[in-house]
Each structure stands twice: as C-alpha cells, then as structure tokens.
Amino acid sequence: MALRIHPDIASLSPYVPGKPIEELQRELGLARVIKLASNENPLGPSPKALAALVGGHDSLHRYPDGGAYRLRQALADRWKVSLDHIILGNGSDEVLGLLARTFLAPGDEAVMADQTFVIYKMEVTAAHGKAVIVPLVNWTHDLDGMANAITAKTRLVFLCNPNNPTGTMVAADAVARFMAKVPDDVVVVFDEAYLEYVCDPHFPDSLQYVTQGRNAIVLRTFSKIYGLAGLRIGYGITTPEITNCLNRVRPPFNANTLAQRAALAALGDDEHVTKSRAVNAAGMQQLERGLRALGFAAIPSQANFVYFDVKRDGRRVFDALLREGVIVRHIEGTMLRVTIGQPDENDAFLASLKNVLQST
Ligand SMILES: *Cc1c(COP(=O)(O)O)cnc(C)c1O
C-alpha cells in the first residue's frame, strides 16, 4: 500500500529501550538477570507510594483529575511557587513533546548538545523543527558554543543537567553567564531528571530563572530517584504564561490516577530519597574503583550512572554482557553507560565485565 510519510518523521529511528529483564531471561534461560540500563532506582519505589496505590483502585472507572490539583499543589509548596507554575506530564518525556509542539513552527531551531538525552532531537524533529547540535567539550555542555549557535530562528535550548549519558554537570556561574547571553524570547529547558543525586555544591539553582520571569522551564521526574518509572509521571516548573501555552496542547488526562497518587506519596517520603542517595553514592565509589582496577576511567558523574570508554567495540562488550545476564547501555563507539545498582549488582557487573574483556 502506498503510505505517505513526512520526510522529518521518516528521518527518525524508533527509540530502542533497555531490554526488559523477562525477555532476556526467556531468551537465555538465565535464572538471574541484572538490569543496569535505564537509570532506574535499584531500591524500587517508595513504600509509601506503593501503599498509596492500593487506595486508588476504587476510582479507576473515573477519569483522572485532569488538573491534578493535589499533586500540583504539593509540588508548588515544595518548590515555593504558585500552582500555575506546575505542569504535569506522562513522564517528563511528554513535557518535552509539549514544548516542541507548542513552540516550534516548521523550520524553527532548537539548540542541544550532540551527546545528550535522545528524546530532544526526536521531539524537535517530529514537530518539524530543526535540531542544531553543539558538540560537548570534555564530555560537558559547551555553553559558549550553545549561546553562539542561537539565531533568530531559535525557539528552544535544551540543557540536560546533569547530562545523560555523560553524568557531567554545568555549574551555576557558567549557567549565569549563559543566561545573560540567551535572548529573552528563547525558552531554556533545564532538564534535571537526576537533580536529587547531585552532590556538587556548585550545581545551579535554575528555578531562579523561572521565578525571575525568564522564559525557562525546569523539568523533573518521578522516574529516577523516586522509583516510579513504570507509572509515567514527571513535571515542569515554569512561568504561568508558559504553563498556559503548554496546557493548550496537553492531553487533558495525561497524568493518570495511580501515578498522581503514588507521586504525591513519594514526594512525602524523604527517608526513601535519602536512602537512595546514600546507596547511589556508595555504589558510585564501588563502580569507579572497580572500573579503575580493570584499567578504565569513569567520567566523573553527578547522577546515578557512569559513562566510560571500554576501549574496544562497545557493541560487542554490550552483547557479551547480555549473554552473562547483565544489561547495560551501549551509547556509541567504545562508550558504555552503566546504572549504579545495589552492591551485589555492581559486583556482578564488574565480574562479568572482567570475564567478557578476554573474549572481546
Ligand atoms: C530519564 C530521563 C528523563 C525522565 O523521563 P520520564 O519520561 O520522566 O521517565 C528525562 N530526562 C532525562 C535526561 C532522563 O534521563
């Protein structure tokens, strides 16, 4: 059958997610599979979030609260802004899509790094915008290069901080210099999916740009430290004016009932967040030490994953690790990304990596 597809859409490749655990178990007949591929919280969801899900069953025949009043109010309280600064998404991924659809006309430009979250380019292209790609410098966003890449056609700039897949961050002073150069009518997207893991005190307070009334949006998610990736819930904090624009294209029931309930409970579980951060910090040291012992240097990371050069065909190492029951992420060339797991998972990864290095 003849099928007409826009060349922008034809230029995209479907996103390849991390392999599901059950699938690999089935394929290889393995008893144990370790997934360190998608930056999920190895401790699982907050127990409070799980408890909140139970009470949500009664109302599943009703549509969700499209205004998500309680969750948005809790987020507004947490970040000391008013309710009209908060927009929810079916994951923060969806908010990225809303931004592209809202602000990009065909041919408009969006500036982003070359090695960053793949969804930016996908959403920009799907909205018929043009992704303007600025190479990383020292595995870090080149904010001078990004400011220089802004033209009269630029509508959006994506700043992933800390950056996925490299784990690097840009500091407050560099962001301040950057914001001084960005024209007022360009919307700056601060994607802070890994904020809760950051240890460096120089991390920027990007919310200040929103409260100053700049055209900026800060994206956060319940998928990472809050451990609710499967429920799909994330949010943006932005000016009431931008919220109003995004709400024009937002599907009205995009944040589902169970996700709203669980996120609200998770937000109140500081204990789980603190514990998760501690497990991550210890796991980071374990992985850095283990990789160094094998002759590799992890790029210093502020997130819950490490990115490193395995110095041989990364795809082959990835495949060999799969056969050992360890799922990581091959990004490109010789670069692998591994999510920090529980101590035994980190050990199992390091042992498997050591094994497969002989055969790759
Ligand atoms: C994981 C991640 C997200 C969050 O995606 P959700 O749709 O909220 O699950 C957003 N940005 C980056 C950079 C991420 O790594």
Ligand as a Chemical Component Dictionary entry (heavy atoms), coordinates in Angstrom:
data_LIG
# 
_chem_comp.id                   LIG 
_chem_comp.type                 NON-POLYMER 
_chem_comp.pdbx_formal_charge   0 
_chem_comp.three_letter_code    LIG 
# 
loop_
_chem_comp_atom.comp_id 
_chem_comp_atom.atom_id 
_chem_comp_atom.alt_atom_id 
_chem_comp_atom.type_symbol 
_chem_comp_atom.charge 
_chem_comp_atom.model_Cartn_x 
_chem_comp_atom.model_Cartn_y 
_chem_comp_atom.model_Cartn_z 
_chem_comp_atom.pdbx_ordinal 
LIG C1 C1 C 0 15.100 9.571  32.483 1  
LIG C2 C2 C 0 15.155 10.927 31.968 2  
LIG C3 C3 C 0 14.013 11.727 31.903 3  
LIG C4 C4 C 0 12.741 11.272 32.527 4  
LIG O1 O1 O 0 11.898 10.684 31.702 5  
LIG P1 P1 P 0 10.433 10.318 32.190 6  
LIG O2 O2 O 0 9.664  10.497 30.948 7  
LIG O3 O3 O 0 10.027 11.267 33.266 8  
LIG O4 O4 O 0 10.512 8.910  32.655 9  
LIG C5 C5 C 0 14.111 12.998 31.409 10 
LIG N1 N1 N 0 15.285 13.496 31.017 11 
LIG C6 C6 C 0 16.397 12.772 31.094 12 
LIG C7 C7 C 0 17.683 13.382 30.711 13 
LIG C8 C8 C 0 16.368 11.471 31.550 14 
LIG O5 O5 O 0 17.492 10.759 31.598 15 
# 
loop_
_chem_comp_bond.comp_id 
_chem_comp_bond.atom_id_1 
_chem_comp_bond.atom_id_2 
_chem_comp_bond.value_order 
_chem_comp_bond.pdbx_ordinal 
LIG C1 C2 SING 1  
LIG C2 C3 SING 2  
LIG C2 C8 DOUB 3  
LIG C3 C4 SING 4  
LIG C3 C5 DOUB 5  
LIG C4 O1 SING 6  
LIG O1 P1 SING 7  
LIG P1 O2 DOUB 8  
LIG P1 O3 SING 9  
LIG P1 O4 SING 10 
LIG C5 N1 SING 11 
LIG N1 C6 DOUB 12 
LIG C6 C7 SING 13 
LIG C6 C8 SING 14 
LIG C8 O5 SING 15 
# 
